[in-house]
Amino acid sequence: NPAAGRPSLPTRRCCAGIRTLRTEQGAWQHGRLLQGRM
């Protein structure tokens, strides 16, 4: 079934997007903490 492998691509993209969001949010929080210390 050719369509069997299709759902994996959007799932990977979604996971990558979530990872990117978490990374950006973590970096933003880290930067805010650094600014708070200064």
mmCIF entry with sequence, helices, sheets and N, C-alpha, C, O atoms, coordinates in Angstrom:
data_MODEL
# 
_entry.id   MODEL 
# 
_entity.id                         1 
_entity.type                       polymer 
_entity.pdbx_number_of_molecules   1 
# 
_entity_poly.entity_id                      1 
_entity_poly.type                           'polypeptide(L)' 
_entity_poly.nstd_linkage                   no 
_entity_poly.nstd_monomer                   no 
_entity_poly.pdbx_seq_one_letter_code       NPAAGRPSLPTRRCCAGIRTLRTEQGAWQHGRLLQGRM 
_entity_poly.pdbx_seq_one_letter_code_can   NPAAGRPSLPTRRCCAGIRTLRTEQGAWQHGRLLQGRM 
_entity_poly.pdbx_strand_id                 A 
# 
loop_
_entity_poly_seq.entity_id 
_entity_poly_seq.num 
_entity_poly_seq.mon_id 
_entity_poly_seq.hetero 
1 1  ASN n 
1 2  PRO n 
1 3  ALA n 
1 4  ALA n 
1 5  GLY n 
1 6  ARG n 
1 7  PRO n 
1 8  SER n 
1 9  LEU n 
1 10 PRO n 
1 11 THR n 
1 12 ARG n 
1 13 ARG n 
1 14 CYS n 
1 15 CYS n 
1 16 ALA n 
1 17 GLY n 
1 18 ILE n 
1 19 ARG n 
1 20 THR n 
1 21 LEU n 
1 22 ARG n 
1 23 THR n 
1 24 GLU n 
1 25 GLN n 
1 26 GLY n 
1 27 ALA n 
1 28 TRP n 
1 29 GLN n 
1 30 HIS n 
1 31 GLY n 
1 32 ARG n 
1 33 LEU n 
1 34 LEU n 
1 35 GLN n 
1 36 GLY n 
1 37 ARG n 
1 38 MET n 
# 
_struct_asym.id          A 
_struct_asym.entity_id   1 
# 
loop_
_struct_conf.conf_type_id 
_struct_conf.id 
_struct_conf.pdbx_PDB_helix_id 
_struct_conf.beg_label_comp_id 
_struct_conf.beg_label_asym_id 
_struct_conf.beg_label_seq_id 
_struct_conf.pdbx_beg_PDB_ins_code 
_struct_conf.end_label_comp_id 
_struct_conf.end_label_asym_id 
_struct_conf.end_label_seq_id 
_struct_conf.pdbx_end_PDB_ins_code 
_struct_conf.beg_auth_comp_id 
_struct_conf.beg_auth_asym_id 
_struct_conf.beg_auth_seq_id 
_struct_conf.end_auth_comp_id 
_struct_conf.end_auth_asym_id 
_struct_conf.end_auth_seq_id 
_struct_conf.pdbx_PDB_helix_class 
_struct_conf.details 
_struct_conf.pdbx_PDB_helix_length 
HELX_P HELX_P1 AA1 PRO A 2 ? GLY A 5  ? PRO A 2 GLY A 5  5 ? 4  
HELX_P HELX_P2 AA2 SER A 8 ? ARG A 37 ? SER A 8 ARG A 37 1 ? 30 
# 
_struct_conf_type.id          HELX_P 
_struct_conf_type.criteria    ? 
_struct_conf_type.reference   ? 
# 
loop_
_atom_site.group_PDB 
_atom_site.id 
_atom_site.type_symbol 
_atom_site.label_atom_id 
_atom_site.label_alt_id 
_atom_site.label_comp_id 
_atom_site.label_asym_id 
_atom_site.label_entity_id 
_atom_site.label_seq_id 
_atom_site.pdbx_PDB_ins_code 
_atom_site.Cartn_x 
_atom_site.Cartn_y 
_atom_site.Cartn_z 
_atom_site.occupancy 
_atom_site.B_iso_or_equiv 
_atom_site.pdbx_formal_charge 
_atom_site.auth_seq_id 
_atom_site.auth_comp_id 
_atom_site.auth_asym_id 
_atom_site.auth_atom_id 
_atom_site.pdbx_PDB_model_num 
ATOM 1   N N  . ASN A 1 1  ? 0.852  -1.206 0.000  1.00 0.00 ? 1  ASN A N  1 
ATOM 2   C CA . ASN A 1 1  ? 0.000  0.000  0.000  1.00 0.00 ? 1  ASN A CA 1 
ATOM 3   C C  . ASN A 1 1  ? 0.884  1.251  0.000  1.00 0.00 ? 1  ASN A C  1 
ATOM 4   O O  . ASN A 1 1  ? 1.583  1.510  0.979  1.00 0.00 ? 1  ASN A O  1 
ATOM 5   N N  . PRO A 1 2  ? 0.859  2.019  -1.071 1.00 0.00 ? 2  PRO A N  1 
ATOM 6   C CA . PRO A 1 2  ? 1.726  3.208  -1.182 1.00 0.00 ? 2  PRO A CA 1 
ATOM 7   C C  . PRO A 1 2  ? 1.388  4.288  -0.161 1.00 0.00 ? 2  PRO A C  1 
ATOM 8   O O  . PRO A 1 2  ? 2.262  5.056  0.241  1.00 0.00 ? 2  PRO A O  1 
ATOM 9   N N  . ALA A 1 3  ? 0.124  4.351  0.262  1.00 0.00 ? 3  ALA A N  1 
ATOM 10  C CA . ALA A 1 3  ? -0.307 5.407  1.184  1.00 0.00 ? 3  ALA A CA 1 
ATOM 11  C C  . ALA A 1 3  ? 0.088  5.089  2.625  1.00 0.00 ? 3  ALA A C  1 
ATOM 12  O O  . ALA A 1 3  ? -0.088 5.919  3.517  1.00 0.00 ? 3  ALA A O  1 
ATOM 13  N N  . ALA A 1 4  ? 0.620  3.891  2.850  1.00 0.00 ? 4  ALA A N  1 
ATOM 14  C CA . ALA A 1 4  ? 0.938  3.483  4.222  1.00 0.00 ? 4  ALA A CA 1 
ATOM 15  C C  . ALA A 1 4  ? 2.084  4.329  4.790  1.00 0.00 ? 4  ALA A C  1 
ATOM 16  O O  . ALA A 1 4  ? 2.105  4.623  5.985  1.00 0.00 ? 4  ALA A O  1 
ATOM 17  N N  . GLY A 1 5  ? 3.036  4.720  3.933  1.00 0.00 ? 5  GLY A N  1 
ATOM 18  C CA . GLY A 1 5  ? 4.192  5.476  4.419  1.00 0.00 ? 5  GLY A CA 1 
ATOM 19  C C  . GLY A 1 5  ? 3.951  6.974  4.488  1.00 0.00 ? 5  GLY A C  1 
ATOM 20  O O  . GLY A 1 5  ? 4.796  7.710  4.997  1.00 0.00 ? 5  GLY A O  1 
ATOM 21  N N  . ARG A 1 6  ? 2.816  7.440  3.987  1.00 0.00 ? 6  ARG A N  1 
ATOM 22  C CA . ARG A 1 6  ? 2.585  8.893  3.942  1.00 0.00 ? 6  ARG A CA 1 
ATOM 23  C C  . ARG A 1 6  ? 2.363  9.523  5.322  1.00 0.00 ? 6  ARG A C  1 
ATOM 24  O O  . ARG A 1 6  ? 2.895  10.606 5.567  1.00 0.00 ? 6  ARG A O  1 
ATOM 25  N N  . PRO A 1 7  ? 1.608  8.904  6.230  1.00 0.00 ? 7  PRO A N  1 
ATOM 26  C CA . PRO A 1 7  ? 1.338  9.544  7.529  1.00 0.00 ? 7  PRO A CA 1 
ATOM 27  C C  . PRO A 1 7  ? 2.602  9.815  8.341  1.00 0.00 ? 7  PRO A C  1 
ATOM 28  O O  . PRO A 1 7  ? 2.584  10.666 9.230  1.00 0.00 ? 7  PRO A O  1 
ATOM 29  N N  . SER A 1 8  ? 3.711  9.105  8.052  1.00 0.00 ? 8  SER A N  1 
ATOM 30  C CA . SER A 1 8  ? 4.917  9.271  8.854  1.00 0.00 ? 8  SER A CA 1 
ATOM 31  C C  . SER A 1 8  ? 5.541  10.646 8.612  1.00 0.00 ? 8  SER A C  1 
ATOM 32  O O  . SER A 1 8  ? 6.122  11.224 9.531  1.00 0.00 ? 8  SER A O  1 
ATOM 33  N N  . LEU A 1 9  ? 5.433  11.178 7.396  1.00 0.00 ? 9  LEU A N  1 
ATOM 34  C CA . LEU A 1 9  ? 6.058  12.470 7.097  1.00 0.00 ? 9  LEU A CA 1 
ATOM 35  C C  . LEU A 1 9  ? 5.440  13.617 7.895  1.00 0.00 ? 9  LEU A C  1 
ATOM 36  O O  . LEU A 1 9  ? 6.179  14.359 8.542  1.00 0.00 ? 9  LEU A O  1 
ATOM 37  N N  . PRO A 1 10 ? 4.117  13.794 7.878  1.00 0.00 ? 10 PRO A N  1 
ATOM 38  C CA . PRO A 1 10 ? 3.514  14.875 8.677  1.00 0.00 ? 10 PRO A CA 1 
ATOM 39  C C  . PRO A 1 10 ? 3.808  14.709 10.167 1.00 0.00 ? 10 PRO A C  1 
ATOM 40  O O  . PRO A 1 10 ? 3.970  15.698 10.882 1.00 0.00 ? 10 PRO A O  1 
ATOM 41  N N  . THR A 1 11 ? 3.876  13.475 10.631 1.00 0.00 ? 11 THR A N  1 
ATOM 42  C CA . THR A 1 11 ? 4.159  13.228 12.046 1.00 0.00 ? 11 THR A CA 1 
ATOM 43  C C  . THR A 1 11 ? 5.564  13.709 12.374 1.00 0.00 ? 11 THR A C  1 
ATOM 44  O O  . THR A 1 11 ? 5.785  14.346 13.404 1.00 0.00 ? 11 THR A O  1 
ATOM 45  N N  . ARG A 1 12 ? 6.519  13.401 11.492 1.00 0.00 ? 12 ARG A N  1 
ATOM 46  C CA . ARG A 1 12 ? 7.895  13.835 11.725 1.00 0.00 ? 12 ARG A CA 1 
ATOM 47  C C  . ARG A 1 12 ? 7.970  15.350 11.702 1.00 0.00 ? 12 ARG A C  1 
ATOM 48  O O  . ARG A 1 12 ? 8.659  15.953 12.524 1.00 0.00 ? 12 ARG A O  1 
ATOM 49  N N  . ARG A 1 13 ? 7.269  15.964 10.767 1.00 0.00 ? 13 ARG A N  1 
ATOM 50  C CA . ARG A 1 13 ? 7.272  17.423 10.671 1.00 0.00 ? 13 ARG A CA 1 
ATOM 51  C C  . ARG A 1 13 ? 6.665  18.046 11.918 1.00 0.00 ? 13 ARG A C  1 
ATOM 52  O O  . ARG A 1 13 ? 7.149  19.064 12.412 1.00 0.00 ? 13 ARG A O  1 
ATOM 53  N N  . CYS A 1 14 ? 5.605  17.431 12.424 1.00 0.00 ? 14 CYS A N  1 
ATOM 54  C CA . CYS A 1 14 ? 4.943  17.947 13.626 1.00 0.00 ? 14 CYS A CA 1 
ATOM 55  C C  . CYS A 1 14 ? 5.894  17.834 14.815 1.00 0.00 ? 14 CYS A C  1 
ATOM 56  O O  . CYS A 1 14 ? 6.026  18.770 15.605 1.00 0.00 ? 14 CYS A O  1 
ATOM 57  N N  . CYS A 1 15 ? 6.549  16.689 14.936 1.00 0.00 ? 15 CYS A N  1 
ATOM 58  C CA . CYS A 1 15 ? 7.493  16.494 16.039 1.00 0.00 ? 15 CYS A CA 1 
ATOM 59  C C  . CYS A 1 15 ? 8.620  17.522 15.948 1.00 0.00 ? 15 CYS A C  1 
ATOM 60  O O  . CYS A 1 15 ? 9.029  18.094 16.958 1.00 0.00 ? 15 CYS A O  1 
ATOM 61  N N  . ALA A 1 16 ? 9.119  17.753 14.731 1.00 0.00 ? 16 ALA A N  1 
ATOM 62  C CA . ALA A 1 16 ? 10.197 18.724 14.542 1.00 0.00 ? 16 ALA A CA 1 
ATOM 63  C C  . ALA A 1 16 ? 9.718  20.115 14.922 1.00 0.00 ? 16 ALA A C  1 
ATOM 64  O O  . ALA A 1 16 ? 10.458 20.887 15.532 1.00 0.00 ? 16 ALA A O  1 
ATOM 65  N N  . GLY A 1 17 ? 8.476  20.436 14.562 1.00 0.00 ? 17 GLY A N  1 
ATOM 66  C CA . GLY A 1 17 ? 7.926  21.751 14.902 1.00 0.00 ? 17 GLY A CA 1 
ATOM 67  C C  . GLY A 1 17 ? 7.791  21.910 16.410 1.00 0.00 ? 17 GLY A C  1 
ATOM 68  O O  . GLY A 1 17 ? 8.080  22.977 16.953 1.00 0.00 ? 17 GLY A O  1 
ATOM 69  N N  . ILE A 1 18 ? 7.349  20.846 17.091 1.00 0.00 ? 18 ILE A N  1 
ATOM 70  C CA . ILE A 1 18 ? 7.199  20.908 18.549 1.00 0.00 ? 18 ILE A CA 1 
ATOM 71  C C  . ILE A 1 18 ? 8.573  21.077 19.190 1.00 0.00 ? 18 ILE A C  1 
ATOM 72  O O  . ILE A 1 18 ? 8.731  21.846 20.138 1.00 0.00 ? 18 ILE A O  1 
ATOM 73  N N  . ARG A 1 19 ? 9.576  20.348 18.665 1.00 0.00 ? 19 ARG A N  1 
ATOM 74  C CA . ARG A 1 19 ? 10.931 20.455 19.210 1.00 0.00 ? 19 ARG A CA 1 
ATOM 75  C C  . ARG A 1 19 ? 11.441 21.880 19.037 1.00 0.00 ? 19 ARG A C  1 
ATOM 76  O O  . ARG A 1 19 ? 12.053 22.442 19.946 1.00 0.00 ? 19 ARG A O  1 
ATOM 77  N N  . THR A 1 20 ? 11.187 22.464 17.862 1.00 0.00 ? 20 THR A N  1 
ATOM 78  C CA . THR A 1 20 ? 11.639 23.831 17.592 1.00 0.00 ? 20 THR A CA 1 
ATOM 79  C C  . THR A 1 20 ? 10.970 24.800 18.557 1.00 0.00 ? 20 THR A C  1 
ATOM 80  O O  . THR A 1 20 ? 11.622 25.694 19.098 1.00 0.00 ? 20 THR A O  1 
ATOM 81  N N  . LEU A 1 21 ? 9.660  24.623 18.772 1.00 0.00 ? 21 LEU A N  1 
ATOM 82  C CA . LEU A 1 21 ? 8.937  25.515 19.681 1.00 0.00 ? 21 LEU A CA 1 
ATOM 83  C C  . LEU A 1 21 ? 9.494  25.393 21.094 1.00 0.00 ? 21 LEU A C  1 
ATOM 84  O O  . LEU A 1 21 ? 9.702  26.393 21.781 1.00 0.00 ? 21 LEU A O  1 
ATOM 85  N N  . ARG A 1 22 ? 9.734  24.145 21.521 1.00 0.00 ? 22 ARG A N  1 
ATOM 86  C CA . ARG A 1 22 ? 10.262 23.941 22.877 1.00 0.00 ? 22 ARG A CA 1 
ATOM 87  C C  . ARG A 1 22 ? 11.645 24.571 23.011 1.00 0.00 ? 22 ARG A C  1 
ATOM 88  O O  . ARG A 1 22 ? 11.966 25.175 24.034 1.00 0.00 ? 22 ARG A O  1 
ATOM 89  N N  . THR A 1 23 ? 12.465 24.422 21.959 1.00 0.00 ? 23 THR A N  1 
ATOM 90  C CA . THR A 1 23 ? 13.825 24.970 22.001 1.00 0.00 ? 23 THR A CA 1 
ATOM 91  C C  . THR A 1 23 ? 13.767 26.490 22.069 1.00 0.00 ? 23 THR A C  1 
ATOM 92  O O  . THR A 1 23 ? 14.479 27.104 22.863 1.00 0.00 ? 23 THR A O  1 
ATOM 93  N N  . GLU A 1 24 ? 12.918 27.102 21.236 1.00 0.00 ? 24 GLU A N  1 
ATOM 94  C CA . GLU A 1 24 ? 12.807 28.564 21.220 1.00 0.00 ? 24 GLU A CA 1 
ATOM 95  C C  . GLU A 1 24 ? 12.264 29.066 22.556 1.00 0.00 ? 24 GLU A C  1 
ATOM 96  O O  . GLU A 1 24 ? 12.735 30.074 23.084 1.00 0.00 ? 24 GLU A O  1 
ATOM 97  N N  . GLN A 1 25 ? 11.276 28.364 23.097 1.00 0.00 ? 25 GLN A N  1 
ATOM 98  C CA . GLN A 1 25 ? 10.693 28.776 24.378 1.00 0.00 ? 25 GLN A CA 1 
ATOM 99  C C  . GLN A 1 25 ? 11.726 28.648 25.486 1.00 0.00 ? 25 GLN A C  1 
ATOM 100 O O  . GLN A 1 25 ? 11.824 29.522 26.348 1.00 0.00 ? 25 GLN A O  1 
ATOM 101 N N  . GLY A 1 26 ? 12.503 27.558 25.470 1.00 0.00 ? 26 GLY A N  1 
ATOM 102 C CA . GLY A 1 26 ? 13.530 27.352 26.478 1.00 0.00 ? 26 GLY A CA 1 
ATOM 103 C C  . GLY A 1 26 ? 14.607 28.428 26.389 1.00 0.00 ? 26 GLY A C  1 
ATOM 104 O O  . GLY A 1 26 ? 15.067 28.946 27.407 1.00 0.00 ? 26 GLY A O  1 
ATOM 105 N N  . ALA A 1 27 ? 15.002 28.757 25.162 1.00 0.00 ? 27 ALA A N  1 
ATOM 106 C CA . ALA A 1 27 ? 16.025 29.785 24.969 1.00 0.00 ? 27 ALA A CA 1 
ATOM 107 C C  . ALA A 1 27 ? 15.497 31.136 25.438 1.00 0.00 ? 27 ALA A C  1 
ATOM 108 O O  . ALA A 1 27 ? 16.237 31.919 26.035 1.00 0.00 ? 27 ALA A O  1 
ATOM 109 N N  . TRP A 1 28 ? 14.225 31.414 25.172 1.00 0.00 ? 28 TRP A N  1 
ATOM 110 C CA . TRP A 1 28 ? 13.635 32.692 25.585 1.00 0.00 ? 28 TRP A CA 1 
ATOM 111 C C  . TRP A 1 28 ? 13.600 32.781 27.107 1.00 0.00 ? 28 TRP A C  1 
ATOM 112 O O  . TRP A 1 28 ? 13.937 33.815 27.684 1.00 0.00 ? 28 TRP A O  1 
ATOM 113 N N  . GLN A 1 29 ? 13.191 31.695 27.750 1.00 0.00 ? 29 GLN A N  1 
ATOM 114 C CA . GLN A 1 29 ? 13.143 31.678 29.216 1.00 0.00 ? 29 GLN A CA 1 
ATOM 115 C C  . GLN A 1 29 ? 14.549 31.830 29.778 1.00 0.00 ? 29 GLN A C  1 
ATOM 116 O O  . GLN A 1 29 ? 14.745 32.531 30.771 1.00 0.00 ? 29 GLN A O  1 
ATOM 117 N N  . HIS A 1 30 ? 15.527 31.182 29.158 1.00 0.00 ? 30 HIS A N  1 
ATOM 118 C CA . HIS A 1 30 ? 16.907 31.270 29.623 1.00 0.00 ? 30 HIS A CA 1 
ATOM 119 C C  . HIS A 1 30 ? 17.403 32.709 29.487 1.00 0.00 ? 30 HIS A C  1 
ATOM 120 O O  . HIS A 1 30 ? 18.051 33.234 30.392 1.00 0.00 ? 30 HIS A O  1 
ATOM 121 N N  . GLY A 1 31 ? 17.098 33.342 28.355 1.00 0.00 ? 31 GLY A N  1 
ATOM 122 C CA . GLY A 1 31 ? 17.508 34.730 28.144 1.00 0.00 ? 31 GLY A CA 1 
ATOM 123 C C  . GLY A 1 31 ? 16.846 35.657 29.148 1.00 0.00 ? 31 GLY A C  1 
ATOM 124 O O  . GLY A 1 31 ? 17.460 36.616 29.613 1.00 0.00 ? 31 GLY A O  1 
ATOM 125 N N  . ARG A 1 32 ? 15.580 35.370 29.485 1.00 0.00 ? 32 ARG A N  1 
ATOM 126 C CA . ARG A 1 32 ? 14.872 36.218 30.449 1.00 0.00 ? 32 ARG A CA 1 
ATOM 127 C C  . ARG A 1 32 ? 15.518 36.067 31.825 1.00 0.00 ? 32 ARG A C  1 
ATOM 128 O O  . ARG A 1 32 ? 15.627 37.039 32.572 1.00 0.00 ? 32 ARG A O  1 
ATOM 129 N N  . LEU A 1 33 ? 15.946 34.850 32.160 1.00 0.00 ? 33 LEU A N  1 
ATOM 130 C CA . LEU A 1 33 ? 16.599 34.624 33.449 1.00 0.00 ? 33 LEU A CA 1 
ATOM 131 C C  . LEU A 1 33 ? 17.920 35.381 33.494 1.00 0.00 ? 33 LEU A C  1 
ATOM 132 O O  . LEU A 1 33 ? 18.259 35.985 34.512 1.00 0.00 ? 33 LEU A O  1 
ATOM 133 N N  . LEU A 1 34 ? 18.663 35.350 32.394 1.00 0.00 ? 34 LEU A N  1 
ATOM 134 C CA . LEU A 1 34 ? 19.947 36.055 32.350 1.00 0.00 ? 34 LEU A CA 1 
ATOM 135 C C  . LEU A 1 34 ? 19.727 37.555 32.513 1.00 0.00 ? 34 LEU A C  1 
ATOM 136 O O  . LEU A 1 34 ? 20.475 38.223 33.227 1.00 0.00 ? 34 LEU A O  1 
ATOM 137 N N  . GLN A 1 35 ? 18.704 38.082 31.851 1.00 0.00 ? 35 GLN A N  1 
ATOM 138 C CA . GLN A 1 35 ? 18.404 39.511 31.958 1.00 0.00 ? 35 GLN A CA 1 
ATOM 139 C C  . GLN A 1 35 ? 17.998 39.853 33.387 1.00 0.00 ? 35 GLN A C  1 
ATOM 140 O O  . GLN A 1 35 ? 18.335 40.923 33.894 1.00 0.00 ? 35 GLN A O  1 
ATOM 141 N N  . GLY A 1 36 ? 17.272 38.940 34.038 1.00 0.00 ? 36 GLY A N  1 
ATOM 142 C CA . GLY A 1 36 ? 16.826 39.184 35.406 1.00 0.00 ? 36 GLY A CA 1 
ATOM 143 C C  . GLY A 1 36 ? 18.009 39.234 36.373 1.00 0.00 ? 36 GLY A C  1 
ATOM 144 O O  . GLY A 1 36 ? 17.993 40.004 37.334 1.00 0.00 ? 36 GLY A O  1 
ATOM 145 N N  . ARG A 1 37 ? 19.034 38.418 36.121 1.00 0.00 ? 37 ARG A N  1 
ATOM 146 C CA . ARG A 1 37 ? 20.201 38.411 36.994 1.00 0.00 ? 37 ARG A CA 1 
ATOM 147 C C  . ARG A 1 37 ? 21.002 39.703 36.836 1.00 0.00 ? 37 ARG A C  1 
ATOM 148 O O  . ARG A 1 37 ? 21.545 40.225 37.809 1.00 0.00 ? 37 ARG A O  1 
ATOM 149 N N  . MET A 1 38 ? 21.072 40.210 35.618 1.00 0.00 ? 38 MET A N  1 
ATOM 150 C CA . MET A 1 38 ? 21.824 41.439 35.370 1.00 0.00 ? 38 MET A CA 1 
ATOM 151 C C  . MET A 1 38 ? 21.009 42.632 35.891 1.00 0.00 ? 38 MET A C  1 
ATOM 152 O O  . MET A 1 38 ? 21.453 43.775 35.786 1.00 0.00 ? 38 MET A O  1 
# 
